[in-house]
Amino acid sequence: MTRIHRGRAFSALLIGVGVCIASPAIAQNEDIDTLTDNLVSLRSDVESLNSRLNQEQETHKQEMRSLLSRKGQLTNEIRRQELEIERLRKALDEARTEAQSATADAQDLLPMLDAAITQMRAYIEAELPFKRAERLAALDEIQTQLDTGVVTGPKGVNRLWSFYEDELRLARETGLFRQSVELGGERQLADVARLGMVGLYFRTEDGQVGMALEEGGQWRYQAVSDGAQQDQIVALFDALDKNIRSGYYQLPNPLAEDSQ
């Protein structure tokens, strides 16, 4: 090989060696840039997840405060119902004691029975609208029989006592029933789930669900549009359809102003 050829070959060799030496350095720089980009991306993801976690924690705290507030409202409402029923029970106990007294005049019982019927009528009209028309009709029948003399004072006490016992049973029991509800100015037949005399939820034949709400002393039926609340009510009806009468259920609060 001539000197010139050897020189060219050597130069080519040096260039090749230079490329080989430079390539690892370039690759290393590219790896560092990639790692840097990945770290920046991961840091952004961590900050985003941390922000979401803080939001979820705050939302959870707010939900817990709301649930505790609703629990307090329901507890107070149940206690109020119990006190009202106990007051009615005592009033009827007095009438029953008078009826059982050998010296009690049947005619003297009538004013007491009239007062007891008036109290019960006011209770039915003010409380949960469960089969209200039927209950008031039964009470009116007792009043009419007393007014016309079909039943005497002692018999009227016994009939009214049985009626009171039915009302007390309503306050203690939960069940699934059928009754008419008014939605959008129209009355329609619906399934209703009654939780004692504290809560009344409905399910119409066209799939609407909702509850009875009290506003200014007046009751109305409100369909629920929130998806989570709809699922809660549907779960309650599913359980009652299966004859499950006890358990823990999260339900829209009929006492909360924002129950929509």
C-alpha positions, 0 to 999 in steps of 0.5 A: 500500500502506498504512503498516500493510501495508508494516510487516507486509511488512517484518516478514515480510521480516526474519523470512525473512532471519533464517531464512536467516541461521540455517539455514547456522549450524545446518547447519554445527553438524550437519556438525561433529557428524556429523564428530565422530561419524565420527572417534570411530567411525573411531578406535574402528575403528583401535584395534580393527584395531590390537589385531587386528594385534597379536594376529595378529603374536603368533599368527604368532610363536608358530606360527613358534616351534612350526614351528621346534621341530617341524623340530628334532624331525623333524631329530633323528628322521631323524638317529636313523633314519639312525644306526640303519640305518647300524648295522644295515648295518655289522652285516650287512656284517660277516656278508657279509664272513665269508660271502665269506671262503674260510676261513669255515665255513658253520656259524660264520655261523649265530650271526652271522645269528641276531644280525643277524635279532634286531637287525632284528626289534627294529628293525621292532617299534620303528619306524614300523608300516608293513606290520609283519606282512608284514616280520616274516613275511619275516624269520621265513621266513629264520630258519626256513630257517636253523634247518631247514637249507633254506638254508646260512650263505652263502645266508642272508647273501645273503637277509638282505642283500636284506632289509636293502636293502629296509629301507634303501629304505623309509627313503629313499623316500616312497610311497602304499600300502594296509594295515590300521590300527586305529581305535577298537579296530577294524581297517580297510583304509586308504590310507597315505602313508609319508614314509621311515620318519619319518611315516605318515599314513592315509586311510580309506574313510569319509573319516577321516584321521590319522597314526601316533603313538608313545607310550611305545614303542608305536605307535597310529593317531590320527584328526585332528579339526582342520580345518586338519590334515585339509586338510594330510593330504588335500593330501598324499594328493592329491599322491601320488594324482597321483604327485607324490613331491616338494614342500613340505608342511605336515603335522601333526607325529607327534612333537609331543605335542599333535598331535590 
